[in-house]
Amino acid sequence: MSLLGVKKALLTTRLRYIQQTSDTLPAMTSATAPSGHEATGFGGTAYFSAEAWRVFDKRDTGSADFSLQNPNTGGVQRKTPSPIRVWRFGIRNRGSPNNQALKAFALYGSNDGSNYTLLLSVTGQVSWGDYEERYFDIPKSRRAAFLYHKLEITENNGSAATSFNELYLLQEVRR
């Protein structure tokens, strides 16, 4: 192999990523814990003690961990201590009523909390089952490392309220 070939092989090897198959971020225990992590909600009014950080707590509470009403659009955001590269995200529906499940939403990334890049827009998510999990792959061309990841909900399945249990962020890490 020529010297140029060796350099190309090394470069290719250095740019490979391992796609994690589960959310390896630490579970959140409050809006600012663990240290360096922050969760916020935006949009409608949260109700039933459904705070934004609860969608990152990795616990099954049996009810909605995040709920919005008046209006039923808005979302959640998580800041991590250092940028992470998300290749897939998952949403876990709450138990009934399933008309509160997310129908249209988008995931964004940012490094300053003000300027966001669209990672993936999703529409037409109907017929959710109780506690069903659905996963969505971000196109390779849009994967980059960000400090902030924001899920913006634009439509639910027909209720005056929108709610869900968990948001999973699956990372790609350099090998």
N, C-alpha and C positions, 0 to 999 in steps of 0.2 A: 504494500500500500504506500502511496506517495505521502510526503509530508503534508500536502494540502488535504488529502483524504483523511489523514489522522486528525487534523485540526477540525474538519467538518464532523467527524465522528464524535470528538470530544464536545463540540458545541451542541450537537444534537442530544447527547447524553445529559448535558447540564440543563437543558430546557425541558426535560421530561417532568411530568407531574404525576403524583399518585392521587387518585380520586378516592377520598374517604367514603365509606358506605354508611356511616352514621354521623350524627351531629356530635362532634368531639369538643365543642365549646363547653365551658363549665356552666352548670345550672345556675340561674340567677335566683337569689334569695330576697332581693329587694330591687328597687329602681336603680341602685348604684352599687350593688354587690353581686359578685365578688369585685374586688378593687380593680379599677380600670374599665369596667363594663358599665354601660348606662342604657336604660330602656326608657323610651318615652312613647306616649300615644298622642294622636292628633286627630282632629275632625270632630265628630259628634261627641255627645256626652257619654262617658263611661258609666255603667251602672252595675249593680249587684257586686260591688267590690272587685270588679273585673279590671285590674290594673294592667298596664302594658307589659310589665316585667314578667307577669305570670305566664305569658306564652313562651317564655324561655326558661321556665323552672323545671321542665322535664318530669312533671308530676301529673297524674291523672286525677283531677279533682272531682270528676263526675258531672261537672257543669262547665259553663263557659269560662275560660280564663281571660278572655278579652271580649267585651261587648260594646257596641256603639248604638246610639239612637239619637234622633233629632239633630242633625241628619244621621242616616245609617251608613255614611261613607266616612272615610278617614283611614287610619292605619296605625302601625307600630314601627318603631325604629330601634335598632340596637347598635351601640358603639362598642367597639372592641379596643383593647389597649394598643394593639398594633394591627396594621392592615391584614385582612384575610382575603383569599381568592375563593369565592363560592362558585361551584360548578353546578350545583343542584340545590333546590330548596323544597321543603315539604310543608304541607299544612295538614293539621289534624282537626277534623270537624268535631264539634261538640255533639252531645246526644240531642235528641229531638228538642225543639222543632227544627227540622232540616231546611225550612224556608229561610232561616237566618244564615245559612251557609254562604260562603263567598262564591260569587258567580263570575265576576270580572275584577282583576287586580293586576298589579305590576310590582316587580322588585327593582329597586334602584340602588346604586352604590355611590358613595361620596367620600372624599378625604377631608372635607372641611365642614360638613354638616349644612352647607348652603347650596352648593352646586352639585346636582345629581346627574348620574348617567343611567339611562334605562338599560337594565340587564335583560328583562323579559316581561312582556305583556301577555296576559292570559285572559281569555274570554270563554263563555259558553260552558262553564263548570256547573252542571245541573245534576240532580238525582244523587246527592251525597247520602251515604248511609250514616247511621249513628257511629261516631268515633272513627270514621273512615279517614285514612291517610292517603294523600295524593302527592306525588312528586313531579317536579318540573325541572327539566334540564336547560341550563343557560347555554346559548350558542357559544362555541369556542371563540368566535370573533369578539364577543362581549365580555369575556372573562378577564378580570383584572383584580388586583388587590385593593381593597377599600377599608377604611376605618368604620364607616357607617353603612348599614344595610337597612333599607326602608321598604316595608310592604305597604303599598297604597291600595285601598279597597275602593272600587268605584261602583260596584253593584252587588246586591245579594240576590237570593232566590225568591223575593217577593214579600218579605216581612218589613215591619217598621223598625226592626232592630237587626244588627249584624253581629255575629259572634263566632268564635272558634276557640279551640283548646291550645294548640301548640304551633309554633313556627320553627322549623328545623333548617339550619344553614349547614350544608355539607361542603367541606373545603377541599380544594386541590392544594397539595403541598409539594414542594420541590423534592425530588428524590435525591 
